[in-house]
């Protein structure tokens, strides 16, 4: 019986302690809530975020990252500041200028902060220093794009009208000392191997390393091209001798030359021998050695991708009439 009584007394004591601690906790919580609901005047700091710089200007460096202020606010708001710093946006479109100096006056700065506080906060005091800004003037310049490509066509395939770059020029914008030295902008490298079909790829532009505060728009271009399978055909064309005096006659060996042509099959079918002109010039005979005269392909159809003379020179004999 004695042992049971001791256990009951011990249990009652523990229960009293638990009840006491529970009441103490709720009392402390009520006191904390009551105090945090009161209005206080205290110090805190705001993180600053700079935005909306004037058109054609760049903020080179952040003047200050935060500002210390004295506020009138409820305790819960101050506790929130301790958990997460309040952020204030600084509108740089409201700057003032004096010569080449840019600044935000204390009165304007204070108004920007006040406008971003909640209605239950009051800005009591802040630093009255003028906020000076390091801004530089930006200039724009149109520069051509220089694509870097390696296009390896499959056998018997050719590019039609070459590689197309869109756009061919881009706008470079930055400080004058950076932009003035740039004459073109290169692309990243495009490598196409064994190509047998049309292609179109967007390629990023690569800014030179010295462009620290400049940007380019657009920052990517499109490189494209049409690829077709070509055919070959040989045309035999008579050689024309020009500038021959009336009292002279020139015999050519041979007097007909073959031209190897490459192009679309449909184009090759529509071409005649008479569409070519191969000439030798009598005026060059005096400089000819061993009676061998150079000949040139003077004209050929523009629809062909390539036309090649199979002989570069001919032999000749001169006779007076």
Secondary structure, 3 states (H helix, E strand, C coil): CHHHHHHHHHHHHHHHHHHHHHHHHHHHHHHHHHHHCCEEEEEEEEEEEEECCCCCEEECCCCCCEEEEEEEEEHHHHHHHHHCCCEEEEEHHHCEEECCEEEECHHHHHHHHHHCCCCCCEEEEECCCCEEECEEEEEEEEEEEEEEEEEEECCCEEEEEEEEEECCEEEEEEEHHHHCCCCEEEEEEEEEEEECCCEEEEEEEECCCCCCCCEEECCEEEEEEEEEECEEEEEEEEEEEECCCCCEEEEEECCEEEEEEEECHHHHHCCCHHHCEEEEEHHHHHHCECCEEEEEEEECCCCCCEEEECCCEEEEEEEEC
